[in-house]
Amino acid sequence: MDNWDYHYNDLVAQHTQYDYKPGHSLKIDDPTRAWDGLYNKFLERTQEILGPLNIYWDHPKQNKFCWLYTANKSHYKGGIHQHLKSSTITGVYYFSVPDNTDYDDSAISFYNNNQDEIWTYKPRELDLIIFPNYLYHQPLPCNNDSYRFSINMEIVCDWPDKFGPNLGRLG
């Protein structure tokens, strides 16, 4: 992001302006299209990794929205989930992560289809995680007064061969 302080203050203002419950997602209000750059970087990085994608720009689920998720020790809503009904590829951008020495504080865990944990990652500020829509995951609690701001972005496209069989094709 070009102006981190501006975008951080914008998120904080939106977070407090609406009747928003931390631990829930909030579509980022973006009348000036300031967040398009983040979505475009997500799309560009995804195609660097997977190769060109046939994106369904006219699909009802395809959008360039960024969804804000916030949590701290007082406000958390988690749960193991996947994005089969809304995307083909999912990205989570960690805009702000509180400093803490606990490994799993503010981490994200991934699960197999039996919902057995297979991997936990402790993101750093400005990390972008890209994964297929069928991969179960959940944000872990944040044990800090400071808020973790993570931003969810999604792509609807043909199923990339590098992700294996067509497990995640949208209907």
Backbone torsions as a table, in degrees:
resi	resn	phi	psi	omega
1	MET	NA	139.8	-175.9
2	ASP	-70.1	-42.1	-176.7
3	ASN	-126.3	87.4	-173.1
4	TRP	-58.8	-45.6	-177.9
5	ASP	-61.3	-42.6	179.3
6	TYR	-61.4	-48.0	-177.5
7	HIS	-66.9	-38.3	177.4
8	TYR	-62.2	-46.8	178.9
9	ASN	-64.0	-35.7	176.3
10	ASP	-61.9	-45.1	178.6
11	LEU	-64.0	-43.8	179.4
12	VAL	-61.4	-42.5	179.7
13	ALA	-63.4	-43.7	178.9
14	GLN	-67.0	-37.6	-179.8
15	HIS	-61.1	-38.1	-177.5
16	THR	-93.4	-21.2	-175.8
17	GLN	-71.9	-40.3	-174.6
18	TYR	-91.6	164.3	173.7
19	ASP	-76.7	70.4	-171.4
20	TYR	-102.0	133.0	177.4
21	LYS	-100.5	113.2	176.8
22	PRO	-54.4	144.8	-174.5
23	GLY	95.4	-7.7	174.3
24	HIS	-110.8	167.1	178.2
25	SER	-91.8	147.2	178.5
26	LEU	-132.2	124.6	175.0
27	LYS	-65.9	126.6	-178.7
28	ILE	-69.7	123.1	176.8
29	ASP	-72.6	121.3	-171.0
30	ASP	-138.0	59.2	-177.9
31	PRO	-63.3	-25.9	179.7
32	THR	-91.5	0.9	179.5
33	ARG	62.1	27.7	-178.9
34	ALA	-64.8	-27.3	-177.3
35	TRP	-88.3	-5.3	177.1
36	ASP	-56.4	-36.2	-179.4
37	GLY	-59.5	-39.7	178.6
38	LEU	-66.0	-45.7	178.8
39	TYR	-61.1	-43.1	-179.1
40	ASN	-63.8	-36.7	176.4
41	LYS	-67.0	-38.7	175.5
42	PHE	-59.6	-48.8	179.8
43	LEU	-62.2	-45.1	179.8
44	GLU	-62.2	-46.3	-179.1
45	ARG	-65.3	-38.6	178.5
46	THR	-61.2	-42.4	-179.7
47	GLN	-73.6	-26.9	173.0
48	GLU	-63.6	-38.4	-177.9
49	ILE	-78.3	-46.8	-171.5
50	LEU	-99.7	-12.9	-174.1
51	GLY	92.5	178.6	-177.6
52	PRO	-57.9	140.2	179.6
53	LEU	-114.6	141.7	172.6
54	ASN	-89.7	93.0	-174.2
55	ILE	-83.8	135.8	178.1
56	TYR	-90.6	79.5	-177.7
57	TRP	-63.3	-25.2	-178.8
58	ASP	-93.8	2.5	178.8
59	HIS	-70.4	137.7	-178.0
60	PRO	-57.8	-25.0	-179.2
61	LYS	-89.5	-15.7	-179.5
62	GLN	-76.3	131.4	176.4
63	ASN	-153.9	173.3	175.3
64	LYS	-112.4	27.7	179.8
65	PHE	-76.8	146.8	169.0
66	CYS	-110.4	133.9	-179.3
67	TRP	-109.6	128.3	-179.0
68	LEU	-91.1	133.3	172.8
69	TYR	-124.2	126.4	178.2
70	THR	-122.6	151.6	176.2
71	ALA	-157.7	148.7	167.0
72	ASN	-146.3	-170.4	-173.7
73	LYS	-67.0	-21.7	179.7
74	SER	-93.3	-19.2	-175.6
75	HIS	-133.0	110.8	-179.8
76	TYR	-151.2	135.1	170.3
77	LYS	-135.9	114.9	-179.2
78	GLY	-120.9	-173.7	178.8
79	GLY	150.8	139.0	178.9
80	ILE	-70.5	128.6	-178.5
81	HIS	-154.0	171.2	172.8
82	GLN	-137.7	179.6	-173.6
83	HIS	-121.2	35.4	-177.5
84	LEU	-58.1	-33.9	-174.5
85	LYS	-88.6	-6.0	-175.2
86	SER	-125.4	-11.8	-175.2
87	SER	-156.5	175.0	168.7
88	THR	-108.4	-40.3	179.0
89	ILE	-128.0	137.8	-178.5
90	THR	-118.4	144.6	174.6
91	GLY	-131.1	141.9	173.7
92	VAL	-124.6	122.5	-180.0
93	TYR	-108.1	123.0	-178.4
94	TYR	-91.8	95.1	-175.5
95	PHE	-72.5	-38.8	-179.8
96	SER	-148.8	124.0	-179.9
97	VAL	-125.6	123.2	179.5
98	PRO	-61.8	145.3	175.2
99	ASP	-72.2	131.5	177.4
100	ASN	-162.3	148.3	-178.4
101	THR	-87.8	-16.0	179.1
102	ASP	-68.4	129.1	-176.3
103	TYR	-60.6	-47.9	-173.0
104	ASP	-88.3	1.4	176.0
105	ASP	-68.6	124.7	-179.2
106	SER	69.7	14.3	-178.6
107	ALA	-82.3	172.3	174.1
108	ILE	-124.3	134.1	178.4
109	SER	-110.3	146.0	178.1
110	PHE	-117.1	150.2	-171.7
111	TYR	-134.7	155.5	173.5
112	ASN	-83.9	-176.8	-177.3
113	ASN	-65.1	-20.0	174.9
114	ASN	-87.2	4.4	-178.7
115	GLN	61.2	34.2	169.7
116	ASP	-90.8	132.6	-178.7
117	GLU	-63.3	132.0	179.8
118	ILE	-116.0	-20.9	-177.1
119	TRP	-165.6	139.6	173.4
120	THR	-126.1	136.2	-178.3
121	TYR	-125.9	131.6	175.8
122	LYS	-97.0	102.8	-176.9
123	PRO	-72.6	154.3	170.2
124	ARG	-104.1	161.3	177.5
125	GLU	-55.8	135.1	178.2
126	LEU	76.6	10.2	172.4
127	ASP	-71.4	145.9	172.9
128	LEU	-122.5	123.6	177.3
129	ILE	-109.6	128.7	-179.3
130	ILE	-118.7	130.6	-178.0
131	PHE	-153.0	161.5	-179.2
132	PRO	-71.4	153.1	-175.3
133	ASN	-61.7	-25.5	-175.1
134	TYR	-85.0	-7.3	-176.7
135	LEU	-77.2	117.7	178.0
136	TYR	-67.9	141.6	-178.3
137	HIS	-158.5	167.8	171.9
138	GLN	-159.5	143.5	171.3
139	PRO	-74.6	138.4	177.9
140	LEU	-88.0	159.0	-178.5
141	PRO	-57.6	151.2	176.8
142	CYS	-105.2	118.8	-175.2
143	ASN	-99.5	47.6	-173.9
144	ASN	-141.4	152.3	175.7
145	ASP	-71.0	-29.1	179.8
146	SER	-71.0	151.4	-179.8
147	TYR	-86.8	141.9	167.2
148	ARG	-93.1	126.6	174.1
149	PHE	-109.4	115.8	173.1
150	SER	-121.9	148.3	-174.2
151	ILE	-122.6	123.9	-179.0
152	ASN	-95.4	135.7	175.5
153	MET	-135.8	150.9	-175.9
154	GLU	-137.8	151.4	175.9
155	ILE	-125.2	135.8	171.6
156	VAL	-109.6	120.6	-174.7
157	CYS	-157.0	177.3	169.5
158	ASP	-59.7	151.0	-177.8
159	TRP	-71.2	119.0	-179.8
160	PRO	-66.9	131.2	-179.8
161	ASP	-57.6	-29.6	-178.4
162	LYS	-66.7	-15.7	177.4
163	PHE	-90.1	1.9	177.3
164	GLY	90.3	-153.6	-174.9
165	PRO	-61.0	164.7	-176.3
166	ASN	-73.4	55.6	-179.4
167	LEU	-75.4	-22.4	-170.3
168	GLY	-116.8	20.6	-178.8
169	ARG	-70.0	132.2	175.4
170	LEU	-73.9	147.5	177.2
171	GLY	-80.6	NA	NA
